[in-house]
Amino acid sequence: MCAALRAVRADVLLSAQHFANEVACLAGRLCRVPVVLSEHTTLSRDLSVCRRMSPRRLIPWIDRPIYGLADAIVAVSDGVAADFSSLTGIPTARIHTIYNPVLPLGWRTGRAASAVHPWLAQKPMRTAVAMGRLHAQKDFSTLIRAVAAEPCRDIRLVVFGIGEDRGKLTALCASLGVTSRVCLAGFTPDPLGQLQRADVFVLSSRWEGLPTVLVEALACGIPVVSTDCPSGPREILAGGRFGALVPVADREALAAAIARACTAPTPRAPAEWIAQFRTETVAARYVALFRKCLRKASAEP
C-alpha cells in the first residue's frame, strides 16, 4: 500500500472497509499521507453474533490505538458513530457523520424498470417489496410471518435478494401456507424500477449501518415501513415522520404497520430532505473534510 501511495503521490487516503482501515492507517502514517477512515456498520451488533472465542472480539481493543492515529473518522450514520465511540472509547467529537451517497448524479424517478416483476406489473392486490441478502441480519422470517398474519391477508410480498437463507425462507413460506402470496424473486438489476411499482417498501432488519435501499424507497415516493433497528432507519425517516418505525422482530407490529401503510401512509419526504443523500451533497462534505485534513497536515512540522 505504501508503494501505491507513493506511486500516485496521494494527497489523502480514504479507507471504507473495516479490516482494511487498520492497514490504511498505518500505511498513511508511514508515508505521511493524511488518512480518513470510514465505518459502515453497527459494529457492536456484528460482534454480538461472533463466536465467544472469535478473534473479531478483539476489534475494539485493536481499533482504539490505531484509529487514534487517523486524521479523521467518518461514520455513515449518527447511530454508527455513537456505537463505535461506545465500543472503542474514541470521542464522538472526533467522528464525522457523512451519509452514504445513495442517489447518483442524474438520478430521477419515473423511469421504466428493465424487467418488472410480474406481481408488480399486474397487481390484483397490494404488493409489498423488500430487498437485501437472505441472511439472519435482514430477518425476512419475521417479515414473512407478518405477511401471513391477519392484517396482511390481502397483501403480497416480493423479496429481491440472494443468500444462504433461501432454503429456510422457502420452507417457512410453505409451512405458513403463503407461497401464493410471497415470492423470493432473487437478484434484480434494477431495484429502483421495482421499487417505483411497489405499494409499500418494508425493511425488517435486526441491525444496519445506513440502509441504502430505505433511502431509495423514500426517494421513489412510496410508503415505507421499517424496524427501528440500529442504525440508520430512525435518522432516514426523521424519527417516523416519513415512514413507520416498529420494534425489531415484532411480527404483530410489523403486520399492522404494513397494512396501515397501504391505506393511510405517512407523508412523503420533501426534496430538501432527500437531497442530503445525493452524490453531489455527500461529495462536497468529503471534499471539505479532505481539505481540513490537508490544512492540518501542512501546519504540522
C-alpha positions as a printed Julia matrix, in Angstrom:
301×3 Matrix{Float64}:
   0.0     0.0     0.0
   2.87    2.37    0.74
   4.27    1.77   -2.75
   0.88    2.59   -4.29
   0.53    5.78   -2.25
   3.95    6.93   -3.36
   3.35    5.96   -6.99
   0.2     8.07   -7.31
   1.53   10.8    -4.99
  -1.66   10.62   -2.95
  -2.82   13.72   -1.1
  -5.34   11.88    1.12
  -6.12    8.2     1.75
  -9.77    7.23    2.33
 -10.45    3.68    3.55
 -14.0     2.38    3.86
 -13.68   -1.3     4.86
 -13.16   -2.15    8.49
 -10.26   -4.59    8.32
  -8.56   -2.52    5.62
  -8.82    0.56    7.82
  -6.12   -0.59   10.24
  -3.66   -1.27    7.4
  -4.57    2.0     5.67
  -3.96    3.99    8.84
  -0.52    2.51    9.4
   0.44    2.92    5.72
  -0.7     6.54    5.7
   1.37    7.31    8.76
   4.47    5.68    7.26
   4.03    7.69    4.04
   2.97   10.92    5.79
  -0.34   10.94    3.92
  -3.46   12.13    5.8
  -5.84    9.23    6.46
  -9.64    9.27    6.68
 -11.27    6.07    7.96
 -14.95    5.27    7.37
 -17.22    2.93    9.37
 -20.28    1.46    7.65
 -21.87   -0.9    10.17
 -23.14   -1.07   13.72
 -20.05   -2.87   14.91
 -21.4    -3.99   18.28
 -24.17   -5.96   16.53
 -21.68   -7.56   14.13
 -19.56   -8.65   17.08
 -22.56   -9.93   19.05
 -23.09  -12.76   16.55
 -19.43  -13.85   16.61
 -18.34  -16.97   18.45
 -17.17  -16.31   22.0
 -13.52  -17.09   21.17
 -13.54  -15.38   17.77
 -10.53  -13.08   17.16
 -13.05  -10.47   15.93
 -13.95   -9.8    19.57
 -10.54   -8.14   19.94
 -11.5    -5.45   17.43
 -12.44   -2.71   19.96
  -9.07   -3.04   21.72
  -7.2    -3.06   18.4
  -9.14   -0.14   16.97
  -8.7     2.2    19.92
  -4.96    2.92   19.38
  -4.91    2.51   15.6
  -7.94    4.67   14.82
  -6.46    7.25   17.15
  -3.74    7.76   14.53
  -6.25    8.7    11.82
  -6.63   12.3    10.75
 -10.42   11.89   10.61
 -13.01    9.18   11.22
 -16.31    9.06    9.32
 -19.45    7.15   10.25
 -22.32    6.67    7.81
 -24.94    7.49   10.46
 -25.12    9.08   13.89
 -26.03    5.67   15.27
 -22.89    4.08   13.84
 -20.83    6.94   15.27
 -22.3     6.54   18.76
 -21.9     2.77   18.66
 -18.27    2.94   17.51
 -17.46    5.55   20.15
 -19.03    3.41   22.86
 -17.03    0.34   21.77
 -13.65    1.99   21.34
 -13.71    4.97   23.68
 -12.95    7.34   20.81
 -14.9    10.58   21.5
 -17.87   11.24   19.22
 -16.45   14.73   18.68
 -13.73   13.08   16.59
 -16.21   11.18   14.43
 -17.89   12.93   11.48
 -21.27   11.66   10.27
 -21.44   11.68    6.46
 -24.27    9.69    4.9
 -23.63    7.31    2.03
 -24.07    8.81   -1.47
 -27.16    6.79   -2.31
 -28.66    8.8    -5.17
 -26.19    9.27   -8.08
 -25.82   12.25  -10.37
 -28.67   12.35  -12.86
 -30.86   10.14  -10.67
 -34.55   10.56  -11.27
 -37.81    8.78  -10.64
 -40.35    7.87  -13.28
 -38.13    5.62  -15.39
 -39.32    2.24  -16.59
 -37.88   -0.88  -14.99
 -35.84   -3.08  -17.32
 -37.7    -6.21  -16.18
 -40.56   -5.54  -13.78
 -41.55   -8.48  -11.61
 -44.94   -9.85  -12.8
 -46.53   -9.18   -9.4
 -45.57   -5.51   -9.76
 -46.63   -5.22  -13.4
 -50.14   -6.54  -12.7
 -51.44   -6.05   -9.17
 -54.81   -7.61   -8.35
 -53.86   -6.95   -4.72
 -51.48   -4.58   -2.97
 -47.86   -5.66   -3.17
 -45.07   -5.0    -0.68
 -41.4    -5.16   -1.64
 -38.34   -5.99    0.46
 -34.72   -6.15   -0.65
 -31.47   -7.47    0.79
 -29.32  -10.56    1.16
 -31.15  -13.55    2.53
 -29.41  -13.58    5.89
 -30.46  -13.58    9.55
 -29.46   -9.92    9.86
 -32.3    -8.92    7.49
 -34.85  -11.0     9.47
 -37.04  -11.86    6.5
 -38.51  -14.68    8.57
 -40.31  -12.16   10.78
 -41.45  -10.27    7.68
 -42.89  -13.43    6.11
 -44.7   -14.25    9.37
 -46.08  -10.69    9.39
 -47.45  -11.07    5.85
 -49.01  -14.37    6.89
 -50.87  -12.63    9.73
 -54.49  -11.49    9.53
 -53.89   -7.75    8.86
 -51.93   -8.61    5.69
 -54.16  -11.37    4.28
 -54.83   -9.29    1.12
 -51.2    -8.21    0.59
 -48.48   -9.93   -1.45
 -44.74   -9.72   -0.78
 -41.84   -9.8    -3.25
 -38.38  -10.2    -1.72
 -35.46   -9.35   -4.02
 -32.09  -10.76   -2.98
 -29.93  -13.86   -2.77
 -28.25  -15.58    0.16
 -27.72  -18.62    2.3
 -31.14  -18.48    3.99
 -33.17  -19.02    0.82
 -33.91  -22.66    1.65
 -35.07  -21.83    5.18
 -37.29  -19.0     3.97
 -38.8   -21.15    1.21
 -39.65  -23.82    3.79
 -41.13  -21.18    6.09
 -43.41  -19.91    3.32
 -44.64  -23.45    2.69
 -45.25  -24.15    6.38
 -47.27  -20.92    6.74
 -49.24  -21.55    3.55
 -48.22  -18.27    1.9
 -46.37  -19.5    -1.19
 -49.09  -17.91   -3.34
 -48.5   -14.51   -1.7
 -44.75  -14.47   -1.0
 -42.17  -14.63   -3.79
 -38.43  -14.92   -3.23
 -37.54  -13.28   -6.52
 -33.75  -13.41   -6.41
 -31.45  -10.73   -7.8
 -32.79   -7.72   -9.7
 -30.55   -5.49  -11.85
 -32.97   -2.58  -11.48
 -34.01   -2.13   -7.82
 -35.24    1.43   -8.35
 -37.51    0.37  -11.17
 -39.02   -2.35   -8.98
 -39.44   -0.02   -6.01
 -41.39    2.52   -8.03
 -44.06   -0.1    -8.77
 -44.45   -1.21   -5.15
 -47.34   -0.22   -2.87
 -45.08   -0.25    0.19
 -41.43   -0.99    0.96
 -40.53   -2.92    4.11
 -37.17   -3.1     5.91
 -37.24   -5.83    8.57
 -33.56   -5.8     9.6
 -32.22   -6.53   13.07
 -29.36   -4.09   12.52
 -27.87   -1.94    9.76
 -25.36    0.88    9.31
 -27.22    3.11    6.88
 -29.64    1.02    4.79
 -29.25    2.27    1.21
 -32.46    0.69   -0.03
 -34.52    2.57    2.58
 -33.26    5.87    1.17
 -34.01    4.69   -2.37
 -37.56    3.73   -1.42
 -38.08    7.08    0.28
 -36.81    8.9    -2.8
 -39.17    6.88   -5.0
 -42.06    8.35   -3.02
 -43.6     5.05   -1.92
 -44.82    4.34    1.64
 -42.14    2.88    3.88
 -42.2     0.61    6.94
 -39.01   -0.16    8.85
 -37.84   -1.73   12.06
 -36.38    0.8    14.46
 -33.09   -1.06   14.37
 -29.6     0.27   14.99
 -28.6     2.14   12.97
 -29.97    4.38   10.26
 -33.75    3.95    9.86
 -34.7     6.42   12.59
 -32.37    9.02   11.04
 -33.51    8.38    7.46
 -37.2     8.55    8.39
 -36.79   11.58   10.69
 -37.97    9.7    13.74
 -41.02    8.29   11.96
 -42.2    11.45   10.17
 -41.64    9.93    6.71
 -42.27    6.26    7.41
 -43.47    3.87   10.1
 -40.97    2.58   12.67
 -41.72   -0.65   14.53
 -39.81   -2.69   17.13
 -37.29   -5.23   15.87
 -38.62   -8.81   15.43
 -42.19   -7.82   16.34
 -44.41   -9.7    13.89
 -47.68   -8.18   15.06
 -46.43   -4.58   14.96
 -44.87   -5.14   11.54
 -48.07   -6.65   10.12
 -50.19   -3.79   11.43
 -47.78   -1.17   10.07
 -47.68   -2.76    6.59
 -51.48   -2.88    6.4
 -51.74    0.7     7.63
 -49.13    1.95    5.15
 -51.2     0.56    2.27
 -54.27    2.59    3.28
 -53.0     5.55    5.31
 -49.3     6.14    4.56
 -47.15    8.74    6.3
 -46.31   11.97    4.41
 -43.68   11.81    1.67
 -40.22   13.14    2.44
 -39.67   16.57    0.81
 -36.98   17.08   -1.8
 -34.79   19.04    0.59
 -34.71   16.06    2.97
 -33.8    13.64    0.19
 -31.04   16.0    -1.0
 -28.73   15.06    1.89
 -28.3    11.6     0.35
 -27.42   12.8    -3.16
 -23.94   12.16   -4.56
 -23.14   15.84   -5.01
 -24.11   16.66   -1.42
 -22.05   13.84    0.07
 -19.08   14.53   -2.23
 -19.0    18.16   -1.11
 -18.84   17.08    2.55
 -15.98   14.68    1.87
 -14.05   17.32   -0.09
 -14.46   19.76    2.8
 -13.17   17.13    5.23
 -10.2    16.27    2.99
  -9.26   19.95    2.76
  -9.42   20.25    6.53
  -7.07   17.26    6.88
  -4.65   18.74    4.34
  -4.59   22.09    6.15
  -3.86   20.3     9.4
  -1.07   18.23    7.78
   0.57   21.3     6.2
   0.63   23.03    9.59
   2.47   20.15   11.26
   6.3    20.39   11.5
